[in-house]
């Protein structure tokens, strides 16, 4: 079996058939260790599995670089699947630091939840009733009443995901901005969102949480019936993604602006 730069690596694969088959092939050719011993992770799957892997590292409190290979569908956060020359690819890979969002959600009951999000934090109406939400930036109310299906805060890495489908802007990875994007806004009718410096804190207050309940979602983790939500960038939990030079994340994000 081949050794890769003498850096102990763990191998993770999604349950998908293609990912499981790729895992079997890689284990026959390379040496891998348990997650607890790894200094680098190779992840096989799609973007959803990459997010799951990053969240698991945050939960464990032990973060190391991740090199993903696409065995899923879209694979925006993944490199091309190839079994050959993995050692050379890792040696040449470009590292990108991604700072997640921290969400502090307070439920109507008073219970407080804290979760990280790599792509976005979104507030979504739970019923057919539109949500009524007050929006503040660094303690200053900027929208006294946003009537909408929801609103989200997206990182540059996540700006091409849910944010883009909600007509939000694509953010360069080095921009040090987050996108504040409404989802199907009704009032104010002409407001289409804002770009916020990522050192600022964005707060949401649900104006009628009983009649018009709202849930808060940090990537795939949902908190129901929230009263307030605070969102900020958590630079203490920075994550590192590794990419082939020809498929680097910053270039992918930039090129998405020209897709039609």
C-alpha positions, 0 to 999 in steps of 0.5 A, spaced: 500 500 500 502 507 498 504 512 503 501 519 502 506 524 505 507 520 511 500 524 514 495 519 517 489 519 513 482 517 515 477 515 509 470 516 510 464 514 505 457 516 504 452 510 504 451 511 496 453 505 492 458 509 488 461 511 494 462 504 497 465 501 491 470 507 491 472 506 498 473 499 497 478 500 491 482 506 495 482 501 501 486 496 497 491 501 494 492 506 500 493 505 508 488 509 512 487 510 519 481 511 524 478 518 525 482 519 532 489 518 529 488 522 522 491 528 520 487 529 513 481 526 511 479 523 504 471 524 503 467 520 498 460 522 496 456 528 494 456 535 497 451 533 503 456 528 505 461 533 505 457 538 510 456 532 514 463 530 515 465 537 516 459 538 522 462 531 525 469 534 525 466 540 529 462 536 534 468 532 535 472 538 536 478 535 532 478 539 525 483 537 520 483 538 512 478 534 508 479 532 500 473 530 497 472 526 491 465 526 488 461 520 488 454 523 489 450 528 484 452 535 484 459 535 488 460 542 488 465 542 494 468 535 491 474 534 487 473 529 481 473 521 483 480 518 480 483 512 484 490 514 481 496 518 484 492 520 490 499 522 493 501 526 488 494 530 488 494 531 495 501 534 495 499 539 489 492 540 493 490 548 494 488 549 501 482 553 502 479 556 509 472 556 510 469 559 517 462 557 519 457 561 521 454 560 529 447 560 530 444 562 537 437 560 536 432 562 542 425 558 542 419 561 544 419 556 550 426 560 552 430 554 550 437 556 547 440 552 541 447 553 538 449 550 532 454 551 526 453 552 519 458 551 513 453 554 508 447 558 511 442 559 516 435 560 514 429 562 517 423 559 514 415 559 516 412 553 519 405 554 516 401 557 510 402 564 514 407 568 512 413 570 517 413 577 520 421 578 522 425 584 525 432 584 522 437 587 526 445 588 524 450 589 530 444 591 534 441 596 530 434 595 527 435 595 519 428 592 517 422 593 522 418 588 519 420 583 513 414 579 511 416 573 507 417 566 507 423 566 510 430 569 510 437 566 510 444 568 511 449 565 507 457 564 507 461 565 501 462 557 500 454 557 501 453 562 496 452 558 490 447 553 494 440 555 497 442 562 497 443 562 489 436 559 488 433 564 492 436 569 488 442 571 492 448 574 490 454 569 489 460 571 493 467 571 492 471 566 497 475 572 499 470 577 500 469 577 508 462 578 506 455 574 508 449 574 504 443 576 507 437 574 502 430 574 503 426 568 501 419 570 497 419 577 500 412 580 500 414 586 504 418 591 503 416 589 496 423 592 493 428 589 498 432 584 495 437 583 500 444 586 503 451 584 503 454 584 510 461 585 513 462 578 516 465 581 523 458 584 524 452 580 528 445 579 524 439 578 529 432 576 527 426 577 532 420 573 530 414 578 531 408 573 531 411 567 533 405 563 536 400 565 530 406 565 525 411 560 527 418 560 524 423 555 524 431 556 524 435 551 520 443 551 520 445 547 514 441 541 515 439 542 523 432 545 525 430 548 531 422 549 531 418 555 534 424 560 534 423 567 538 430 570 536 436 568 532 443 571 532 448 569 527 455 571 526 461 568 523 465 563 527 473 564 526 475 560 531 472 554 528 475 555 521 475 549 516 480 547 511 478 544 504 483 541 499 482 542 492 486 540 485 489 546 482 485 545 476 478 545 480 479 550 486 473 552 490 474 560 489 475 559 481 468 555 481 465 560 485 467 565 481 465 561 474 458 560 477 457 568 476 457 566 468 452 560 468 446 561 464 
